[in-house]
Amino acid sequence: MAKGEKTSKRVATTASGILRSPTASKAAKTVAASALAQAGTAKTTSKRVATVAAKALNDGRTKAATRKVAASTLTQKTRPKP
């Protein structure tokens, strides 16, 4: 994770909309909840949520809003030291 990385206001707003949507998938809501939890904090993405976010990005059916939030969540993933 880059130093000082956190969820932007724009992504947090998008994540909030996903969580409020009755039609959003479970994966979308998982990623959105993680992004909101990281907004304004130094928390990092768990391995489980990172996997869900990566699958969402690789799936061609994923909506643009979910892709935006998933990408933000993945940038906050702690990378293992080489």
N, C-alpha and C positions, 0 to 999 in steps of 0.2 A: 504494500500500500504506500502510495506517495505520502510524504509528510503533510499533515494538515488537511487531508482529503475528507470531505463530508458532502452530504446530499445538498444540492442547491434548492433554493425556494421553488424554482420552476418544476423540478423533478418531484419535490415533496408535494406540490399541488396536484400534479398528475397522479402520484401514488394515492393521494387522498381520494381522488375521483374514482380510481380503480377499486379501492376498498368500499366505497359507497355504492358501486354498481352492482345490481342484483344479477347481472348476466356475466360478470367477470369469472374466469376460471379459478380453480383453487391455486394453481401455479402462479397466476397473475397476482392473486391476493397475497400469497406467501412472499413474493418478491417485493410487492408494494409495502407490506408491513415491515419488512426488513429495511427498506429504504427510509421509511418514516422514522423507524427506531434510530437510524443513524444520522438523521437530520440534526445538525447543530451539536453533534457529539463526535468523539474520536472512536466510537465503536466500529468493529470490523464485521464483515460478512462471514457467517459460519460456512463450513464446508457443505452442509446439506442445502442451504439456500443458494450457495454458489452453483451447485449442480443443477438446481431447478432453474436458475437464471440462465445458465449456459444452454440448457435444453430449450428454453423459451426463445433464445436468440437463434438457435439452429433450426427451429421449427418454422417453416414458411407460412404457417397459418396464424402466427402470432400478430396481434394488432400493434400498431406503431407506438401507442402509449406504453404498452407492456414492454416493448423492446427498449424504449428510452429508460424506463425504470430499471430493467434488468441490466442494461449496460452500466448504469450508474452504480448499481449494487456490486457488480463484478469489479469495478475499478477500486472498490474499497475492500477487496479480499486480501488478506495477508498472504504474501507469497513466501514459500519456504526458502530458507537460506541455502545456497548451493554448497 
